[in-house]
Amino acid sequence: MKFSRVVFWIAGAFGALALVPLYMKPGDAMYYGFLATLVAWQVAFFIIGADPKRLRPMMIPAVLEKALWILTMAVLYFKGQATAVDLIGSSATHGLLGVLFVIAFLKTRQHGS
């Protein structure tokens, strides 16, 4: 259970810190709406981390969020709207967190969820 708590709290903190500079960039309403959704996910990660056993089912959409992020970056890369550095860096970070979320999901079950 401790593993799950730590993983989701780190994900929430890392994500929240990564979003701060993005709010400083100019963008349209769609851009800021996208950022607001990301903020909501960081809050969800903190909430899951607070009670992983009870909120274990929410780990499934958390994994999906990470997988969809990687897929989105790949599409943007192949459309020429993201660099290889963006793709690799983002995929490595989100991929690692996605794998850790899966491990957290499995470990939480082992503890009698």
TADACOR-V700622 format. One record per residue. N is the residue number from 0. RES is the residue in one letter. SS is DSSP state (a for helix, b for strand, c for the rest). D_CENTER is the distance of its C-alpha to the mean C-alpha in Angstrom with 2 decimals. Layout:
# TADACOR-V700622
n = (N/N)
res = (RES/RES)
ss = (SS/SS)
d_center = (D_CENTER/D_CENTER)
This chain:
# TADACOR-V700622
n = (0/1/2/3/4/5/6/7/8/9/10/11/12/13/14/15/16/17/18/19/20/21/22/23/24/25/26/27/28/29/30/31/32/33/34/35/36/37/38/39/40/41/42/43/44/45/46/47/48/49/50/51/52/53/54/55/56/57/58/59/60/61/62/63/64/65/66/67/68/69/70/71/72/73/74/75/76/77/78/79/80/81/82/83/84/85/86/87/88/89/90/91/92/93/94/95/96/97/98/99/100/101/102/103/104/105/106/107/108/109/110/111/112)
res = (M/K/F/S/R/V/V/F/W/I/A/G/A/F/G/A/L/A/L/V/P/L/Y/M/K/P/G/D/A/M/Y/Y/G/F/L/A/T/L/V/A/W/Q/V/A/F/F/I/I/G/A/D/P/K/R/L/R/P/M/M/I/P/A/V/L/E/K/A/L/W/I/L/T/M/A/V/L/Y/F/K/G/Q/A/T/A/V/D/L/I/G/S/S/A/T/H/G/L/L/G/V/L/F/V/I/A/F/L/K/T/R/Q/H/G/S)
ss = (c/a/a/a/a/a/a/a/a/a/a/a/a/a/a/a/a/a/a/a/a/a/a/a/c/c/c/c/a/a/a/a/a/a/a/a/a/a/a/a/a/a/a/a/a/a/a/a/a/a/c/c/c/c/c/c/c/a/a/a/a/a/a/a/a/a/a/a/a/a/a/a/a/a/a/a/a/a/c/c/c/c/c/a/a/a/a/a/a/a/a/a/a/a/a/a/a/a/a/a/a/a/a/a/a/a/a/a/a/a/c/c/c)
d_center = (19.14/18.79/16.43/13.99/14.48/13.98/10.80/9.05/11.02/10.24/6.43/7.63/10.42/9.10/6.91/10.08/12.34/10.99/11.54/15.06/16.80/15.47/17.38/20.43/20.64/22.92/21.65/22.75/21.85/19.44/17.49/17.32/16.53/13.43/12.50/13.45/11.09/8.12/10.06/10.48/6.93/7.19/10.52/9.62/7.82/11.13/13.19/12.12/12.83/16.11/17.38/15.62/18.87/19.40/15.90/15.44/15.49/12.30/10.54/11.60/9.81/6.49/7.59/8.85/5.98/5.02/8.84/9.61/7.95/10.18/12.94/12.96/13.33/16.03/17.81/17.87/19.19/21.87/22.86/23.41/20.93/18.73/20.18/19.94/18.59/15.70/15.08/15.55/13.75/10.54/10.90/11.81/8.95/6.19/9.06/9.85/6.79/7.30/10.89/10.67/9.18/12.18/14.45/13.62/14.41/17.60/18.66/18.40/20.72/23.08/23.55/25.13/22.55)
